[in-house]
């Protein structure tokens, strides 16, 4: 991939991308998620999906490392985390390999979006999927693998990762710590595998670091706002984000 792709961007395009990074940081600060979901569609609209995946990789890693440190006292047991990572790494690798050949499949994302909306429907009719800590630990490797695969292939792991975490009914600090593991590992693997597969080059990875400026500005504001959220409001916001993601995937927009 060549960085010349960015030479044709207008001032409006650059402003929109910067705003997308800020809004992504704001949502990340409040809910612990939102960076790929918000940034990738905006960047894709002015370049292409592969460039968008490369551009968002580094800004996905650093904020998640920050939140892992901030919420480290709310981590789950080490074995649970280790199993998540054990599933995530090969999942991202397989997704990145398939991206080279498929350049993403709209059918796959539409099916996953439909599954996500079905899950949300179960929450609305008050028969929610709930995972105990034992069940969640048993599903850690497959949940990690599925999330990593989607992250490597389409850049958005939410249909699996957020459904898995939401079903555990974690409080906000625990949720943010766990979701930061998902996105931090996925982002790190993306940088390595995209470079190895030729889907990104070092100048684009370096250029993506500029996005950290508006991103961290949004994160700071979001973290301040998040302190005033009740657990009930937090869960409703997460479900609302899941609903938007599900509709986006199903409608392929």
BAZA-561660 format. One record per residue: x, y, z of N, C-alpha, C in turn. Coordinates in nm, 2 decimals. Layout:
residues N
[rec [X Y Z] [X Y Z] [X Y Z]] ...
END
This chain:
residues 253
[rec [0.08 -0.12 0.00] [0.00 0.00 0.00] [0.09 0.12 0.00]] [rec [0.05 0.22 -0.08] [0.13 0.34 -0.09] [0.07 0.46 -0.02]] [rec [0.15 0.54 0.05] [0.10 0.65 0.12] [0.05 0.76 0.03]] [rec [0.08 0.75 -0.11] [0.03 0.85 -0.20] [-0.13 0.85 -0.20]] [rec [-0.19 0.75 -0.15] [-0.33 0.75 -0.14] [-0.39 0.87 -0.06]] [rec [-0.30 0.92 0.03] [-0.35 1.04 0.11] [-0.32 1.17 0.04]] [rec [-0.25 1.17 -0.07] [-0.21 1.30 -0.13] [-0.33 1.37 -0.19]] [rec [-0.44 1.30 -0.22] [-0.55 1.36 -0.29] [-0.66 1.40 -0.19]] [rec [-0.64 1.39 -0.06] [-0.74 1.43 0.04] [-0.76 1.58 0.05]] [rec [-0.88 1.62 0.05] [-0.91 1.77 0.07] [-0.90 1.81 0.21]] [rec [-0.91 1.94 0.24] [-0.91 1.98 0.37] [-1.04 1.93 0.45]] [rec [-1.15 1.92 0.38] [-1.27 1.87 0.44] [-1.25 1.72 0.48]] [rec [-1.19 1.64 0.39] [-1.16 1.50 0.42] [-1.08 1.49 0.55]] [rec [-0.97 1.57 0.55] [-0.88 1.56 0.67] [-0.96 1.60 0.80]] [rec [-1.04 1.70 0.79] [-1.12 1.75 0.90] [-1.22 1.64 0.95]] [rec [-1.28 1.57 0.85] [-1.37 1.47 0.89] [-1.30 1.35 0.96]] [rec [-1.18 1.32 0.90] [-1.11 1.21 0.97] [-1.07 1.25 1.11]] [rec [-1.02 1.37 1.13] [-0.98 1.42 1.26] [-1.10 1.42 1.35]] [rec [-1.22 1.46 1.30] [-1.34 1.46 1.39] [-1.38 1.32 1.42]] [rec [-1.36 1.22 1.33] [-1.39 1.08 1.36] [-1.31 1.03 1.47]] [rec [-1.18 1.07 1.47] [-1.09 1.02 1.57] [-1.13 1.08 1.71]] [rec [-1.17 1.21 1.71] [-1.22 1.27 1.83] [-1.34 1.20 1.89]] [rec [-1.44 1.18 1.80] [-1.56 1.12 1.85] [-1.54 0.98 1.89]] [rec [-1.45 0.91 1.82] [-1.41 0.77 1.86] [-1.35 0.77 2.00]] [rec [-1.26 0.87 2.03] [-1.20 0.88 2.16] [-1.31 0.91 2.27]] [rec [-1.40 1.00 2.23] [-1.51 1.03 2.33] [-1.59 0.91 2.37]] [rec [-1.63 0.83 2.27] [-1.70 0.70 2.30] [-1.61 0.60 2.37]] [rec [-1.49 0.60 2.33] [-1.39 0.51 2.40] [-1.38 0.54 2.55]] [rec [-1.37 0.67 2.58] [-1.36 0.72 2.71] [-1.48 0.68 2.80]] [rec [-1.60 0.69 2.74] [-1.72 0.66 2.81] [-1.75 0.51 2.83]] [rec [-1.74 0.44 2.71] [-1.78 0.30 2.71] [-1.66 0.20 2.70]] [rec [-1.54 0.25 2.66] [-1.43 0.15 2.65] [-1.42 0.09 2.51]] [rec [-1.50 0.14 2.42] [-1.51 0.08 2.28] [-1.54 0.19 2.18]] [rec [-1.54 0.16 2.05] [-1.59 0.25 1.95] [-1.49 0.30 1.85]] [rec [-1.36 0.27 1.87] [-1.26 0.33 1.78] [-1.27 0.28 1.64]] [rec [-1.26 0.14 1.62] [-1.27 0.10 1.48] [-1.41 0.12 1.42]] [rec [-1.51 0.10 1.50] [-1.65 0.12 1.45] [-1.68 0.26 1.39]] [rec [-1.62 0.36 1.46] [-1.64 0.50 1.42] [-1.55 0.54 1.31]] [rec [-1.42 0.51 1.32] [-1.32 0.56 1.23] [-1.32 0.49 1.10]] [rec [-1.33 0.36 1.10] [-1.32 0.28 0.97] [-1.42 0.33 0.86]] [rec [-1.55 0.35 0.90] [-1.64 0.39 0.79] [-1.60 0.53 0.73]] [rec [-1.56 0.62 0.82] [-1.52 0.75 0.77] [-1.40 0.75 0.68]] [rec [-1.29 0.68 0.72] [-1.17 0.67 0.64] [-1.20 0.60 0.51]] [rec [-1.28 0.49 0.52] [-1.32 0.41 0.40] [-1.39 0.50 0.30]] [rec [-1.47 0.59 0.34] [-1.54 0.68 0.25] [-1.45 0.77 0.17]] [rec [-1.33 0.80 0.22] [-1.24 0.89 0.14] [-1.12 0.82 0.08]] [rec [-1.10 0.69 0.13] [-0.98 0.61 0.07] [-1.04 0.48 0.03]] [rec [-1.00 0.37 0.11] [-1.04 0.24 0.08] [-1.04 0.16 0.21]] [rec [-1.10 0.04 0.21] [-1.11 -0.03 0.34] [-0.98 -0.08 0.39]] [rec [-0.89 -0.12 0.30] [-0.76 -0.17 0.35] [-0.68 -0.06 0.41]] [rec [-0.68 0.06 0.35] [-0.61 0.17 0.40] [-0.67 0.21 0.54]] [rec [-0.80 0.20 0.55] [-0.87 0.24 0.68] [-0.83 0.14 0.79]] [rec [-0.82 0.01 0.76] [-0.78 -0.09 0.86] [-0.63 -0.06 0.90]] [rec [-0.55 -0.02 0.81] [-0.41 0.00 0.85] [-0.40 0.13 0.93]] [rec [-0.48 0.23 0.89] [-0.47 0.36 0.96] [-0.52 0.36 1.10]] [rec [-0.62 0.27 1.13] [-0.68 0.26 1.26] [-0.60 0.17 1.36]] [rec [-0.51 0.09 1.30] [-0.44 -0.01 1.38] [-0.37 0.05 1.50]] [rec [-0.28 0.14 1.48] [-0.20 0.20 1.59] [-0.28 0.28 1.69]] [rec [-0.38 0.36 1.64] [-0.46 0.43 1.74] [-0.55 0.33 1.82]] [rec [-0.56 0.21 1.78] [-0.64 0.11 1.85] [-0.55 0.06 1.97]] [rec [-0.42 0.05 1.94] [-0.33 -0.01 2.04] [-0.31 0.08 2.17]] [rec [-0.27 0.20 2.14] [-0.22 0.29 2.25] [-0.34 0.32 2.35]] [rec [-0.46 0.36 2.30] [-0.56 0.39 2.40] [-0.60 0.27 2.48]] [rec [-0.60 0.15 2.42] [-0.63 0.03 2.50] [-0.53 0.00 2.61]] [rec [-0.40 0.02 2.57] [-0.29 0.01 2.67] [-0.31 0.10 2.79]] [rec [-0.35 0.23 2.76] [-0.38 0.33 2.86] [-0.49 0.28 2.95]] [rec [-0.60 0.23 2.89] [-0.71 0.19 2.97] [-0.69 0.06 3.05]] [rec [-0.60 -0.03 2.99] [-0.57 -0.15 3.07] [-0.49 -0.11 3.20]] [rec [-0.41 0.00 3.19] [-0.34 0.04 3.31] [-0.43 0.11 3.40]] [rec [-0.52 0.20 3.35] [-0.61 0.27 3.44] [-0.71 0.18 3.51]] [rec [-0.75 0.07 3.45] [-0.85 -0.02 3.51] [-0.79 -0.15 3.55]] [rec [-0.66 -0.16 3.58] [-0.59 -0.28 3.61] [-0.64 -0.35 3.74]] [rec [-0.69 -0.27 3.83] [-0.74 -0.32 3.96] [-0.87 -0.40 3.94]] [rec [-0.93 -0.39 3.82] [-1.06 -0.45 3.79] [-1.05 -0.57 3.70]] [rec [-0.93 -0.62 3.68] [-0.90 -0.73 3.59] [-0.96 -0.86 3.64]] [rec [-0.99 -0.95 3.55] [-1.04 -1.08 3.59] [-0.92 -1.17 3.61]] [rec [-0.94 -1.30 3.65] [-0.83 -1.39 3.68] [-0.74 -1.41 3.56]] [rec [-0.61 -1.43 3.58] [-0.51 -1.44 3.48] [-0.54 -1.55 3.38]] [rec [-0.59 -1.66 3.42] [-0.62 -1.77 3.33] [-0.72 -1.74 3.23]] [rec [-0.82 -1.66 3.27] [-0.93 -1.62 3.18] [-0.87 -1.53 3.07]] [rec [-0.79 -1.43 3.11] [-0.72 -1.34 3.02] [-0.63 -1.41 2.92]] [rec [-0.56 -1.51 2.97] [-0.46 -1.58 2.89] [-0.54 -1.66 2.78]] [rec [-0.65 -1.72 2.82] [-0.73 -1.79 2.72] [-0.79 -1.70 2.61]] [rec [-0.83 -1.58 2.65] [-0.88 -1.49 2.55] [-0.77 -1.46 2.45]] [rec [-0.65 -1.43 2.50] [-0.53 -1.39 2.41] [-0.50 -1.51 2.32]] [rec [-0.50 -1.63 2.38] [-0.47 -1.75 2.31] [-0.56 -1.77 2.19]] [rec [-0.69 -1.73 2.20] [-0.78 -1.73 2.09] [-0.77 -1.62 1.99]] [rec [-0.74 -1.50 2.04] [-0.73 -1.38 1.96] [-0.62 -1.38 1.86]] [rec [-0.50 -1.42 1.90] [-0.39 -1.41 1.81] [-0.40 -1.49 1.68]] [rec [-0.43 -1.62 1.69] [-0.45 -1.70 1.56] [-0.57 -1.65 1.49]] [rec [-0.68 -1.60 1.56] [-0.79 -1.55 1.49] [-0.76 -1.43 1.40]] [rec [-0.68 -1.33 1.45] [-0.65 -1.22 1.37] [-0.56 -1.26 1.26]] [rec [-0.47 -1.35 1.28] [-0.38 -1.40 1.17] [-0.46 -1.46 1.06]] [rec [-0.56 -1.55 1.09] [-0.64 -1.61 0.98] [-0.73 -1.50 0.91]] [rec [-0.78 -1.41 0.99] [-0.86 -1.30 0.92] [-0.78 -1.21 0.83]] [rec [-0.65 -1.18 0.87] [-0.57 -1.10 0.79] [-0.53 -1.17 0.66]] [rec [-0.50 -1.30 0.67] [-0.47 -1.39 0.55] [-0.58 -1.39 0.46]] [rec [-0.71 -1.41 0.51] [-0.82 -1.41 0.42] [-0.85 -1.27 0.36]] [rec [-0.82 -1.17 0.43] [-0.84 -1.03 0.38] [-0.76 -1.01 0.25]] [rec [-0.64 -1.07 0.24] [-0.56 -1.06 0.12] [-0.63 -1.11 0.00]] [rec [-0.71 -1.22 0.02] [-0.78 -1.28 -0.10] [-0.92 -1.23 -0.12]] [rec [-0.99 -1.20 -0.01] [-1.13 -1.16 -0.02] [-1.15 -1.02 -0.02]] [rec [-1.06 -0.93 0.04] [-1.09 -0.79 0.06] [-1.22 -0.77 0.13]] [rec [-1.26 -0.86 0.22] [-1.38 -0.86 0.31] [-1.50 -0.91 0.23]] [rec [-1.59 -0.98 0.30] [-1.71 -1.03 0.24] [-1.83 -0.97 0.30]] [rec [-1.91 -0.90 0.22] [-2.03 -0.84 0.28] [-2.13 -0.94 0.33]] [rec [-2.14 -1.06 0.27] [-2.23 -1.16 0.32] [-2.19 -1.20 0.46]] [rec [-2.07 -1.22 0.49] [-2.02 -1.26 0.63] [-2.07 -1.15 0.73]] [rec [-2.04 -1.03 0.69] [-2.07 -0.92 0.79] [-2.22 -0.90 0.81]] [rec [-2.30 -0.93 0.70] [-2.45 -0.92 0.71] [-2.50 -1.03 0.80]] [rec [-2.45 -1.15 0.79] [-2.49 -1.26 0.87] [-2.46 -1.23 1.02]] [rec [-2.34 -1.18 1.04] [-2.30 -1.15 1.18] [-2.38 -1.04 1.24]] [rec [-2.41 -0.94 1.15] [-2.50 -0.83 1.20] [-2.64 -0.88 1.24]] [rec [-2.69 -0.98 1.16] [-2.82 -1.04 1.19] [-2.82 -1.11 1.33]] [rec [-2.71 -1.19 1.35] [-2.69 -1.26 1.47] [-2.69 -1.16 1.59]] [rec [-2.62 -1.05 1.57] [-2.61 -0.95 1.68] [-2.75 -0.89 1.71]] [rec [-2.83 -0.86 1.61] [-2.96 -0.81 1.63] [-3.05 -0.91 1.70]] [rec [-3.03 -1.04 1.67] [-3.11 -1.14 1.74] [-3.08 -1.14 1.88]] [rec [-2.95 -1.13 1.92] [-2.91 -1.13 2.06] [-2.97 -1.01 2.13]] [rec [-2.97 -0.89 2.06] [-3.03 -0.77 2.12] [-3.18 -0.79 2.14]] [rec [-3.24 -0.86 2.04] [-3.39 -0.88 2.06] [-3.42 -0.97 2.18]] [rec [-3.33 -1.06 2.21] [-3.35 -1.14 2.33] [-3.34 -1.06 2.46]] [rec [-3.26 -0.96 2.45] [-3.25 -0.87 2.57] [-3.37 -0.78 2.59]] [rec [-3.43 -0.74 2.48] [-3.55 -0.66 2.48] [-3.67 -0.74 2.54]] [rec [-3.68 -0.87 2.50] [-3.80 -0.95 2.55] [-3.77 -1.01 2.68]] [rec [-3.67 -0.96 2.75] [-3.63 -1.00 2.88] [-3.60 -1.15 2.90]] [rec [-3.54 -1.21 2.80] [-3.48 -1.34 2.81] [-3.34 -1.34 2.77]] [rec [-3.26 -1.25 2.84] [-3.12 -1.23 2.79] [-3.03 -1.35 2.81]] [rec [-2.93 -1.36 2.72] [-2.82 -1.45 2.74] [-2.73 -1.40 2.85]] [rec [-2.71 -1.49 2.95] [-2.63 -1.45 3.07] [-2.52 -1.56 3.08]] [rec [-2.40 -1.52 3.09] [-2.29 -1.61 3.11] [-2.24 -1.60 3.25]] [rec [-2.23 -1.71 3.32] [-2.17 -1.71 3.45] [-2.02 -1.70 3.43]] [rec [-1.94 -1.68 3.54] [-1.80 -1.67 3.52] [-1.73 -1.80 3.47]] [rec [-1.79 -1.92 3.51] [-1.74 -2.05 3.47] [-1.77 -2.06 3.32]] [rec [-1.89 -2.03 3.27] [-1.93 -2.04 3.13] [-1.84 -1.94 3.05]] [rec [-1.82 -1.82 3.10] [-1.75 -1.72 3.02] [-1.60 -1.77 3.01]] [rec [-1.55 -1.83 3.11] [-1.41 -1.88 3.10] [-1.40 -1.99 3.00]] [rec [-1.50 -2.08 3.00] [-1.50 -2.19 2.90] [-1.51 -2.15 2.76]] [rec [-1.58 -2.03 2.74] [-1.60 -1.98 2.60] [-1.49 -1.88 2.56]] [rec [-1.39 -1.86 2.65] [-1.29 -1.75 2.63] [-1.21 -1.77 2.50]] [rec [-1.16 -1.90 2.47] [-1.08 -1.92 2.36] [-1.16 -1.91 2.23]] [rec [-1.28 -1.97 2.22] [-1.36 -1.95 2.09] [-1.40 -1.81 2.07]] [rec [-1.44 -1.74 2.18] [-1.48 -1.60 2.17] [-1.36 -1.51 2.13]] [rec [-1.24 -1.54 2.18] [-1.12 -1.47 2.14] [-1.09 -1.50 1.99]] [rec [-1.10 -1.62 1.95] [-1.07 -1.66 1.81] [-1.17 -1.59 1.72]] [rec [-1.30 -1.60 1.74] [-1.40 -1.54 1.66] [-1.38 -1.39 1.65]] [rec [-1.35 -1.32 1.76] [-1.33 -1.18 1.76] [-1.21 -1.14 1.69]] [rec [-1.10 -1.22 1.71] [-0.98 -1.19 1.63] [-0.99 -1.21 1.48]] [rec [-1.07 -1.31 1.44] [-1.09 -1.33 1.30] [-1.16 -1.22 1.24]] [rec [-1.27 -1.17 1.30] [-1.34 -1.06 1.25] [-1.26 -0.93 1.25]] [rec [-1.18 -0.91 1.35] [-1.09 -0.80 1.36] [-0.99 -0.80 1.25]] [rec [-0.94 -0.91 1.22] [-0.84 -0.92 1.11] [-0.90 -0.91 0.97]] [rec [-1.03 -0.96 0.96] [-1.09 -0.96 0.83] [-1.16 -0.83 0.79]] [rec [-1.24 -0.78 0.89] [-1.32 -0.66 0.86] [-1.30 -0.54 0.95]] [rec [-1.20 -0.56 1.05] [-1.17 -0.45 1.13] [-1.26 -0.42 1.25]] [rec [-1.37 -0.50 1.26] [-1.47 -0.48 1.37] [-1.50 -0.61 1.43]] [rec [-1.46 -0.63 1.55] [-1.49 -0.76 1.62] [-1.61 -0.76 1.71]] [rec [-1.68 -0.64 1.71] [-1.79 -0.62 1.81] [-1.90 -0.73 1.81]] [rec [-1.94 -0.79 1.69] [-2.05 -0.89 1.70] [-2.02 -1.00 1.79]] [rec [-1.90 -1.04 1.81] [-1.86 -1.15 1.90] [-1.81 -1.09 2.03]] [rec [-1.71 -1.00 2.03] [-1.65 -0.96 2.15] [-1.74 -0.89 2.24]] [rec [-1.82 -0.79 2.19] [-1.91 -0.72 2.28] [-2.03 -0.80 2.32]] [rec [-2.08 -0.89 2.24] [-2.19 -0.98 2.28] [-2.14 -1.07 2.40]] [rec [-2.02 -1.12 2.38] [-1.96 -1.21 2.49] [-1.94 -1.13 2.62]] [rec [-1.89 -1.01 2.61] [-1.87 -0.93 2.73] [-2.00 -0.88 2.79]] [rec [-2.10 -0.84 2.70] [-2.22 -0.79 2.75] [-2.30 -0.90 2.83]] [rec [-2.29 -1.02 2.78] [-2.36 -1.13 2.84] [-2.31 -1.17 2.98]] [rec [-2.19 -1.12 3.01] [-2.14 -1.14 3.15] [-2.18 -1.04 3.25]] [rec [-2.25 -0.94 3.20] [-2.30 -0.83 3.29] [-2.19 -0.77 3.38]] [rec [-2.08 -0.74 3.32] [-1.97 -0.68 3.40] [-2.00 -0.54 3.43]] [rec [-1.95 -0.49 3.54] [-1.97 -0.35 3.57] [-1.87 -0.27 3.48]] [rec [-1.89 -0.14 3.48] [-1.82 -0.05 3.38] [-1.67 -0.07 3.39]] [rec [-1.60 -0.07 3.51] [-1.46 -0.08 3.51] [-1.41 -0.22 3.46]] [rec [-1.48 -0.32 3.50] [-1.44 -0.46 3.45] [-1.46 -0.47 3.30]] [rec [-1.57 -0.42 3.25] [-1.60 -0.42 3.11] [-1.50 -0.35 3.03]] [rec [-1.46 -0.23 3.07] [-1.36 -0.15 3.00] [-1.22 -0.23 3.00]] [rec [-1.19 -0.29 3.11] [-1.06 -0.36 3.12] [-1.06 -0.48 3.02]] [rec [-1.17 -0.56 3.02] [-1.18 -0.67 2.93] [-1.18 -0.63 2.78]] [rec [-1.26 -0.53 2.75] [-1.28 -0.49 2.61] [-1.14 -0.43 2.56]] [rec [-1.07 -0.37 2.65] [-0.93 -0.32 2.61] [-0.84 -0.43 2.58]] [rec [-0.85 -0.55 2.64] [-0.77 -0.66 2.61] [-0.80 -0.71 2.47]] [rec [-0.93 -0.72 2.44] [-0.98 -0.76 2.30] [-0.92 -0.67 2.20]] [rec [-0.94 -0.54 2.21] [-0.91 -0.44 2.11] [-0.76 -0.42 2.10]] [rec [-0.69 -0.42 2.22] [-0.55 -0.40 2.23] [-0.47 -0.51 2.16]] [rec [-0.51 -0.64 2.18] [-0.44 -0.75 2.12] [-0.47 -0.75 1.97]] [rec [-0.60 -0.73 1.94] [-0.63 -0.73 1.79] [-0.56 -0.62 1.72]] [rec [-0.55 -0.50 1.78] [-0.48 -0.39 1.71] [-0.33 -0.42 1.69]] [rec [-0.27 -0.48 1.80] [-0.13 -0.52 1.79] [-0.10 -0.62 1.68]] [rec [-0.19 -0.72 1.68] [-0.17 -0.83 1.58] [-0.19 -0.77 1.44]] [rec [-0.29 -0.68 1.43] [-0.32 -0.62 1.30] [-0.19 -0.55 1.24]] [rec [-0.13 -0.47 1.32] [-0.01 -0.40 1.28] [0.10 -0.50 1.23]] [rec [0.12 -0.61 1.30] [0.22 -0.70 1.26] [0.18 -0.78 1.14]] [rec [0.06 -0.83 1.13] [0.02 -0.91 1.02] [-0.01 -0.83 0.90]] [rec [-0.06 -0.71 0.91] [-0.08 -0.62 0.79] [0.05 -0.59 0.73]] [rec [0.15 -0.56 0.81] [0.28 -0.53 0.76] [0.34 -0.65 0.69]] [rec [0.33 -0.77 0.75] [0.38 -0.89 0.69] [0.31 -0.93 0.56]] [rec [0.18 -0.90 0.56] [0.10 -0.94 0.44] [0.11 -0.83 0.33]] [rec [0.17 -0.72 0.36] [0.18 -0.61 0.26] [0.05 -0.53 0.25]] [rec [-0.03 -0.54 0.35] [-0.15 -0.46 0.35] [-0.13 -0.32 0.41]] [rec [-0.01 -0.30 0.46] [0.02 -0.16 0.52] [0.17 -0.15 0.50]] [rec [0.22 -0.02 0.51] [0.36 0.01 0.51] [0.39 0.09 0.63]] [rec [0.52 0.11 0.66] [0.56 0.18 0.79] [0.52 0.33 0.78]] [rec [0.52 0.40 0.67] [0.48 0.54 0.67] [0.33 0.55 0.71]] [rec [0.24 0.46 0.66] [0.10 0.47 0.70] [0.08 0.45 0.85]] [rec [0.16 0.35 0.90] [0.15 0.32 1.05] [0.19 0.44 1.12]] [rec [0.30 0.51 1.08] [0.35 0.63 1.15] [0.25 0.74 1.13]] [rec [0.19 0.76 1.01] [0.09 0.86 0.99] [-0.03 0.84 1.08]] [rec [-0.06 0.72 1.11] [-0.18 0.69 1.19] [-0.16 0.75 1.34]] [rec [-0.03 0.77 1.38] [-0.01 0.82 1.51] [-0.06 0.96 1.53]] [rec [-0.07 1.04 1.42] [-0.12 1.17 1.43] [-0.26 1.17 1.48]] [rec [-0.34 1.07 1.45] [-0.47 1.06 1.50] [-0.49 1.04 1.65]] [rec [-0.38 1.01 1.71] [-0.38 1.00 1.86] [-0.41 1.13 1.93]] [rec [-0.38 1.24 1.86] [-0.40 1.37 1.92] [-0.55 1.40 1.95]] [rec [-0.63 1.40 1.84] [-0.77 1.42 1.87] [-0.83 1.31 1.94]] [rec [-0.78 1.19 1.92] [-0.83 1.07 1.99] [-0.82 1.08 2.14]] [rec [-0.70 1.12 2.19] [-0.68 1.13 2.34] [-0.76 1.25 2.39]] [rec [-0.78 1.35 2.31] [-0.86 1.47 2.36] [-1.01 1.42 2.38]] [rec [-1.06 1.34 2.29] [-1.19 1.28 2.31] [-1.20 1.19 2.42]] [rec [-1.10 1.10 2.44] [-1.09 1.01 2.55] [-1.10 1.08 2.69]] [rec [-1.02 1.18 2.70] [-1.02 1.26 2.83] [-1.16 1.31 2.87]] [rec [-1.23 1.37 2.77] [-1.36 1.42 2.79] [-1.46 1.31 2.82]] [rec [-1.44 1.19 2.75] [-1.53 1.08 2.77] [-1.52 1.02 2.90]] [rec [-1.39 1.01 2.95] [-1.37 0.95 3.09] [-1.43 1.04 3.20]] [rec [-1.43 1.17 3.18] [-1.49 1.26 3.28] [-1.64 1.23 3.28]] [rec [-1.70 1.22 3.16] [-1.84 1.20 3.14] [-1.88 1.07 3.20]] [rec [-1.80 0.97 3.17] [-1.83 0.83 3.21] [-1.84 0.81 3.36]] [rec [-1.77 0.89 3.44] [-1.78 0.88 3.59] [-1.92 0.91 3.64]] [rec [-2.00 0.98 3.56] [-2.14 1.02 3.61] [-2.24 0.92 3.56]] [rec [-2.20 0.81 3.49] [-2.30 0.71 3.44] [-2.33 0.61 3.54]] [rec [-2.46 0.58 3.56] [-2.50 0.47 3.64] [-2.47 0.34 3.57]] [rec [-2.47 0.22 3.64] [-2.45 0.10 3.58] [-2.56 0.07 3.47]] [rec [-2.69 0.10 3.51] [-2.80 0.08 3.42] [-2.78 0.16 3.29]] [rec [-2.74 0.29 3.30] [-2.72 0.37 3.19] [-2.61 0.32 3.10]] [rec [-2.50 0.27 3.17] [-2.39 0.22 3.10] [-2.43 0.10 3.01]] [rec [-2.51 0.01 3.07] [-2.55 -0.11 3.00] [-2.64 -0.07 2.88]] [rec [-2.73 0.03 2.90] [-2.81 0.07 2.79] [-2.73 0.13 2.68]] [rec [-2.63 0.21 2.71] [-2.55 0.27 2.60] [-2.47 0.16 2.52]] [rec [-2.42 0.06 2.59] [-2.35 -0.05 2.53] [-2.45 -0.12 2.43]] [rec [-2.57 -0.15 2.48] [-2.67 -0.21 2.39] [-2.70 -0.13 2.27]] [rec [-2.71 0.01 2.29] [-2.74 0.10 2.18] [-2.63 0.09 2.08]] [rec [-2.51 0.09 2.12] [-2.40 0.09 2.03] [-2.40 -0.05 1.95]] [rec [-2.43 -0.16 2.02] [-2.44 -0.29 1.96] [-2.55 -0.28 1.85]] [rec [-2.66 -0.22 1.88] [-2.78 -0.21 1.79] [-2.73 -0.14 1.66]] [rec [-2.67 -0.03 1.68] [-2.62 0.05 1.56] [-2.52 -0.03 1.48]] [rec [-2.43 -0.10 1.54] [-2.33 -0.18 1.47] [-2.41 -0.29 1.39]] [rec [-2.50 -0.36 1.46] [-2.58 -0.46 1.40] [-2.65 -0.42 1.27]] [rec [-2.72 -0.30 1.28] [-2.79 -0.24 1.17] [-2.69 -0.21 1.06]] [rec [-2.58 -0.15 1.09] [-2.48 -0.11 0.99] [-2.43 -0.24 0.91]] [rec [-2.41 -0.34 0.99] [-2.36 -0.47 0.92] [-2.46 -0.53 0.83]] [rec [-2.59 -0.53 0.88] [-2.69 -0.60 0.80] [-2.72 -0.52 0.68]] [rec [-2.73 -0.38 0.69] [-2.76 -0.30 0.58] [-2.64 -0.27 0.49]] [rec [-2.52 -0.32 0.54] [-2.39 -0.30 0.46] [-2.37 -0.16 0.42]] [rec [-2.37 -0.07 0.53] [-2.35 0.07 0.51] [-2.23 0.12 0.59]] 
END
